[in-house]
Amino acid sequence: MKKIYLCIVFCFLYIPILTLITLSFNKSGLPTSWGGFSINWYYELFENQKIFKALFNTIIVAFFSTIIAGLLGTLLAMGMELRKSNKYIEATAFIPMIIPDIVMAISLLSFFTLLQFTLGLHSIIISHVVFNTAFVCAVVRTRFKYFDHNVIEASYDLGGKHIITFIKITLPIILPGVIAGSLLSFTLSFDEFIIAFFTSGAGSSSTTLPMLIYSMIRFGVTPEINALSTFIILFSFTIVFISQRAVKGKLLI
């Protein structure tokens, strides 16, 4: 019975995704009417300059927010693990993970407006760093559970300075967690829509790929959108798979 329940759950989760991927090869221009197999929509996708511009913006946002969140999240995880922290500090650190995206988006927009901060790609990057830092911290803290902290104390007792101990002992041990958290952060930033929509400002210069997809589906779903969504699904799946391998110390090389 457990296998039957598991099969039902997987079907519920993945049949819509498989349907979308299948329809991306639909020769017909209608979203649900099958007209034969074709890859023409993928050719049209690669010829669409607006999509490539939005993709470029998305990569910029995801890359820089991942770098900053990876650094801040790692430092936060080290501070919480190597120093005694109470439950209130931990709860505060992980609030960005649990509050709804719409609430986070409105609060960030209000904050930027209060400061009279010009919106654009830079404001999206800052906004993504806010919630990505918590995710990186959570993953890196998990990695901290896999080694004995007495190793660090032994390094100090043997005369190792803090920076040397970090580079030669702490960092190599937590590196899989840092990589996994950063990859997760990149995926979340790449796919995120609500916060980017609220903090992007006016104009197409700060339009990300999820925002462009939203503007396209307002006029109806086409196989071109299905093709674009297929690429995003495959990309996200690959990043998540690598991050899961990384957190276990089994990086793909």
N, C-alpha and C positions, 0 to 999 in steps of 0.2 A: 504493500500500500504506500509506503514511503516513496518508492520510486515513481509511482503513479502521480502522487501529489507533487513531487519534484518536477516531473515532466509537464504537468499542468501549469505550474508556476513559470517554468522556462518558456512554454508556449505563449503564455499571457504576456511575458516580458519581451520576447524577441520576434514573434510573428509580425507585429506592426513594423519593426525595423526591417525584417526581411522583405516585407511587402514594399516598403519604400525603395529598397535597393533594387528589387525586381522592376518596379515601375520606372526607374531611372533609365532602363533600357527599352522603354516603350516607344515604338515608332510613332504612335499617335500623339498628337498634341494635347489630347484630353488626359486629365490626371488619373482617371480610373478605368478608362476604356482601352483594353489591350489591342494594339494594332499591328503587332509583330515586333520582332527583335531588331534593335538598332542602337548604334553608339553615336549617332549624330548629335545627341544632346550633350555629350561629353566634348565633342568638337566645338559646339557653340559655347560651351562653358569656358573653354580655354581661349576663345576669341573675345570674351566679354571683359573689357578693360576696367569697368566699374568694379567687377568682382575682384580682379587682381589688386586694384587700389585698396579696396576694403580688406583684402587678405594681408596686404603689406602693413596696413595700420594695425590689424589684429596681432600680427607677429611682433611688431614693435612694442605694443602694449604688453603682450604676454612675456616677451623676453625681458624687458626692463623691470616689470613688476615681479617676475620670478627671481631675478638677481637680487633685488632689494629685499623681497620677502624671505628669500633663502638665507640671507645674511642675518636679518633681524630675527627670524624665527629660530635659527640655530642659536644665536646669542640668548634669546629668551628661554629656550629649552635648557641651555647650560646653566643659566642663572637659577632656574626653578629646580633643577636636579642637584646641582652642586652646592646650592645654598638652601637652607630650610625656608620653605614658603608655606604660608597658611592657605586654607581652602578658599578664602575670599580673594586672594591674589590670583589663584588658579582659575576661579570662576570668572573673574574679570578678564583674564587673558583670553579666555575661550568664548566670550560673549559674541564676537563677530561671526563665529561659526554657527551659532544657534538662532540668532535673530533673523527674521524673514528678510529676504533681499530687498523687498520694497521699502521696508523700514530703514534699512541701511542706506538705500539710495536716496530717500527723502532727507535723512539726517545729513548725509554728505553734501547734497545739493544745498541745504540750508546753511551748512557750515561754510561752504565756498562762497555763497551769496553774502553771508555776514562779513566775510573777509574781503569782499569785492574781488575775488580771485577769478581771473579769466579762465574760462573753460576750454578744453581741447583734449588732445591726446595725453598731455601731461596730467590733467586732472583725472582722467580715466586710470592712468598708471598709479597715481597716489591712492585712488579709491580701491583699486585691486590689491594694492599692497596691504591695505587695512585688514581685509578678510583673509588674504593668502598667508599672512604671517602666522595666524592662529593655526592654520592647517599644517604648515611646515613645522611649527613648534610641536604639535601633537605627534607627528610622525617621528621627529628626531628624539622626542622623549621616550617613545617606544623603543628606539634603538639603545638608549641609555640603560634600559633594563637588562641588556644582554651582557654587561661586563661588570666586573667588580671595581667599585670606585677606589678600593684600597690601592689599586695599581697607580692611580694618580698620586695618592699620598706617598707611596713608595718612591715615586720619581722626585717628589719634593724633598723627601728625607735624604735622597742620594745627591742632592745639590742641584737638581734640575730646576731651571727657572720656569716661570709660568708659561712664557711664550714657547719655550723649547718643549715643555711637557704637552702643551696643546698641539704643536705641530707633529711631534713624533709619537704621541700616545693617544691623546683624546681624539684628534681629528681622524686618523686612520680607522679608529673603531666606529665612530659615528658617521663616517662618510657615506656608507650605503643609505642610512636614514636621511642624510642631507640631500642626496641625489634623488631618493624616492619622494621626499617632501617637495623638492623643487619641481620634479616632473609633474606631481599632482597639482602643484600651484600653477604650472604652465597650462595644464589641461583646463583647470577651472577658469583661468583668465581667458583662454582661447574661446571657450564656449559661453562665457558670461554675457548676458544681454541686459538685464534690468538696470543694474548699477551703471553700466556703460551708457545706456540710453538716457539716464537722468543726468549724468555728469559730463556728457560729451560736448554740450553747447550746440550752437547753430552751425550749419554748413556741412558739406560733404567731406571736408578735409579731415574730420575726426570720426568718420563713419567706420565702424568695425564690421566684420563679416556677419555676426549674428544680427546686427542692426539692419544691414542690407537685406538679409534674408527676410526679416520681418516686413520691410517695406515692399519686398517683391511678392510675398504671399497675400498681401492685402488685395491684390488684383487677381488672386487665384493661384493655386498650386500647379506648376508646370513640370514636365520631366526634367527641365534644366535645373530647377530647384531641387528635385529629387537627386540629380547627379551631384550637385554641390553638397547636399546633405550626406550623401554616401561617402564622399571624401572626408568630411568632418567626422563621421562615425568611425571610419577606418583609422583616421589619424588619432582620435581620442582613445580608441581601443588599444592602439599600439603603445601610446604613451602610458596608459594605465597599466598595461601588461609589463612594460619595462620597469615601472615604478614598483610594482609588486615583486618583481624579481630582485630589484635593488634593495628593498627593505629587508629581504632575507639574505642579502649578501651574495646573490647569484646574478651578477650583472651579465648582460649579454655583450659579448665582445665580438 
